[in-house]
Amino acid sequence: RPDGEIRWIVGSAEEELDDDGRAVALLGFAQDVTEIVEAQAAIEAREATTASLLNAVTESAVLMGRDGTILAANKAVSERLGGSANANMVGKNVYDFFDPEIAASRRVMVEQVIATGEPVRFEDVRNGRALVNSMSPVFSGDAEPHLAVFGYDITELRASEAAIRRSEEWLRESQRVARLGHFVYDIESDVWEASAAIRDVLGVNDDFMWDFEGWMGCIHPSDQARIRSEAGGRLRDGRPFDFECRIIRQRDGVERWVHAAGHVDREEGRSGTVFGIIQDITERRLAERLLDRERDVSAQVEAIAHIGSWWISLIDGQDEWSAESVRILGFDPALEKGDRLAAMSAIVHPDDREMFGRSEMRSLLDGGKGSMDFRIVRPDGEVRWITAHAAPEIGDDGEPVAVTGFLQDMTDRKVAETERVAHLEEAANIDRLTGLNSRRGFDLVADQAIAQALRAGQGVGLIYCDLDYLKEINDEFGHEQGDRALHDAASVLAFASRSADAVGRIGGDEFLVLAVGGDSGSVSHLNERLQEGFEFFNATNERPYELSMSTGVAWCDTGDSCDLETLRVAADANMYAEKMRRRES
């Protein structure tokens, strides 16, 4: 436009005829579609960025139609369903990868999600790996709804849970088979009455002397002094007792652990009577040792995976935090347990506090189920990315009674994802063979340079370069020499151009050189330097062929309105004319 702004126009026209069928006028219209074109370009850019981000995520993500047709999928889905990260899953039907029974249940689930509009979570096992999936509906106006499915690998989590369940089952079994007996001891007469179960625990026969010294004789020598002092003192004072110690079973000399507890009933004028129990807790002590070992293993697994666990009671507010969760949050291990939730809320990054305080996070802490990502600023000032997962523990009345969750330090993964996206974007802008700007990279650099030049009142020149006889070089000397010719040509262009010029390979044997500033004569001079550069190359390098380029020059003078595409079309036409002229001569 006269004001220099570039707009996109769609125009249409048709003739208006008189009664004799002769054209007497031209009727037409023009529509400004700039916003539509720019919006489409933005959508394509976002789609490309989204695809890159999805492929950088290790968890699976798939968008599917109501009938199961895969519309989009990242590499994790390709690897888990297609067997290879490079498998193209688009257009395939997800139900084809499952047994008919499972496929039928998934179809019912899809219809449920669409009907209710609510997401569902389900677990799946594939190739020996356990996955937890989240399926959510995606509605868009009146169009057929789609389904977004995200899957997370929880194999290690399920293995840890199974190990914990095994330990708990061992402990319950130990408690079930534990033997427990009762006794009555008259302090004044020093006479014992004991049940048969206690006789079996102590391994004594009918000749055993049931008095205090007889009982002390069963206790392990290393524990006798402690028990004599502790139990004897409490019996004399009439206080309840509760202790654990080792015994030597009289029947076979085997060492066992027992738990003894009781209280003293005093009568007027008498020392009192002791009522108590003795339980063989050897299996329990063994189970506790095994459980401690499992906890140590779990703690090591958490430390290796940077995953910490936590538990909060919804009844009384009590909480438990694993050592790794305390480390992830940077807390002092001495910090009181009940203060840790408040402390975690206090270290949430200022930019994430609003999200952290919204209903979804409160839902997790109040018995909800789900996950969320947020940043924290640890007490030492370090910023870390955290993923929090939570699931409720349901009581007998069907209501949540506690929340179990996991904290995972995702900082390294976030950094790696950012670096990977940056690397992919950089790789897309560079031509791998020549090291010059690719077509995409050249367009980005050139558009920015042209815009800056026009604002600064400078002219812009473009040289369209076509490497001559590349097909003949490939046919006669092979494609390796053809690639070498392209690389040599790129080196000549880069050497002959100024540092401020932009040079790019836009495809095949075609190159572009953008020069900013000067006048039309300066860009013509640059074109001459390019030709001299090829002459010098041919004279100083031994190749079985000579390099030459057909070039075309286009110039946009100061104050003119132009863009890269306009310059490219003009330079291409001039290059083609030059090529034809050279061939004719």
Summary of the structure (lengths in Angstrom):
residues: 585
radius of gyration: 40.8
end to end distance: 41.8
largest distance: 141.0
contacts: 1666
relative contact order: 0.05
helix: 45%
strand: 29%
